[in-house]
Amino acid sequence: MTRSTRPVVTADGTGIVSHAGAALLRELADQTGLTQGWTAALIDTYKGLPVHLPGRVLADLAVTLGRRPGAGRAHAQSFG
């Protein structure tokens, strides 16, 4: 999936939505090849073609878990 326009990120305080960074994280995973790499590594574990590509599912899961309130704090506490 390619985007025709790039998002513009500003810190001026207008038009803010709390989940705007989630879309950027998802796009970062796509642009860096992370989702394609995960799919390539896992596609042989399926008997047929999957309905949803495993790399996209894992990227969505990571973004979803990362958006939870206090997710970074809980992670930091678990590792000292």
C-alpha positions as a Python dict, from the first residue, in 0.01 Angstrom:
ca = {
    (1, 'M'): (0, 0, 0),
    (2, 'T'): (143, 335, -99),
    (3, 'R'): (27, 673, 13),
    (4, 'S'): (-19, 956, -232),
    (5, 'T'): (35, 1221, 35),
    (6, 'R'): (256, 1228, 339),
    (7, 'P'): (117, 1328, 677),
    (8, 'V'): (228, 1659, 819),
    (9, 'V'): (321, 1657, 1188),
    (10, 'T'): (312, 1986, 1379),
    (11, 'A'): (323, 2084, 1743),
    (12, 'D'): (97, 2387, 1718),
    (13, 'G'): (-190, 2227, 1914),
    (14, 'T'): (-456, 2248, 1642),
    (15, 'G'): (-627, 1949, 1490),
    (16, 'I'): (-486, 1712, 1752),
    (17, 'V'): (-611, 1356, 1784),
    (18, 'S'): (-472, 1117, 2042),
    (19, 'H'): (-415, 832, 1800),
    (20, 'A'): (-238, 1022, 1520),
    (21, 'G'): (96, 864, 1606),
    (22, 'A'): (-47, 515, 1560),
    (23, 'A'): (-85, 569, 1186),
    (24, 'L'): (272, 696, 1166),
    (25, 'L'): (404, 389, 1352),
    (26, 'R'): (215, 159, 1119),
    (27, 'E'): (348, 342, 815),
    (28, 'L'): (700, 328, 958),
    (29, 'A'): (672, -51, 990),
    (30, 'D'): (563, -71, 626),
    (31, 'Q'): (826, 170, 493),
    (32, 'T'): (1116, 3, 675),
    (33, 'G'): (1019, -341, 548),
    (34, 'L'): (930, -478, 891),
    (35, 'T'): (584, -599, 789),
    (36, 'Q'): (719, -756, 471),
    (37, 'G'): (999, -927, 666),
    (38, 'W'): (758, -1073, 919),
    (39, 'T'): (533, -1195, 638),
    (40, 'A'): (825, -1355, 453),
    (41, 'A'): (939, -1530, 771),
    (42, 'L'): (593, -1663, 862),
    (43, 'I'): (421, -1728, 528),
    (44, 'D'): (555, -2085, 506),
    (45, 'T'): (373, -2174, 828),
    (46, 'Y'): (35, -2140, 652),
    (47, 'K'): (-127, -2422, 453),
    (48, 'G'): (-270, -2178, 200),
    (49, 'L'): (-276, -1807, 145),
    (50, 'P'): (-372, -1624, 465),
    (51, 'V'): (-669, -1389, 472),
    (52, 'H'): (-453, -1128, 646),
    (53, 'L'): (-78, -1110, 593),
    (54, 'P'): (102, -1204, 916),
    (55, 'G'): (336, -903, 902),
    (56, 'R'): (45, -662, 892),
    (57, 'V'): (-131, -842, 1177),
    (58, 'L'): (182, -828, 1395),
    (59, 'A'): (241, -461, 1313),
    (60, 'D'): (-120, -377, 1400),
    (61, 'L'): (-92, -574, 1724),
    (62, 'A'): (231, -397, 1823),
    (63, 'V'): (81, -54, 1755),
    (64, 'T'): (-236, -144, 1946),
    (65, 'L'): (-44, -268, 2249),
    (66, 'G'): (186, 32, 2239),
    (67, 'R'): (-108, 274, 2247),
    (68, 'R'): (-242, 144, 2579),
    (69, 'P'): (-221, 397, 2862),
    (70, 'G'): (94, 337, 3063),
    (71, 'A'): (232, 79, 2817),
    (72, 'G'): (581, 228, 2823),
    (73, 'R'): (581, 263, 3200),
    (74, 'A'): (477, -101, 3252),
    (75, 'H'): (747, -214, 3011),
    (76, 'A'): (1015, -12, 3188),
    (77, 'Q'): (909, -148, 3528),
    (78, 'S'): (923, -508, 3411),
    (79, 'F'): (1288, -469, 3309),
    (80, 'G'): (1404, -271, 3610),
}
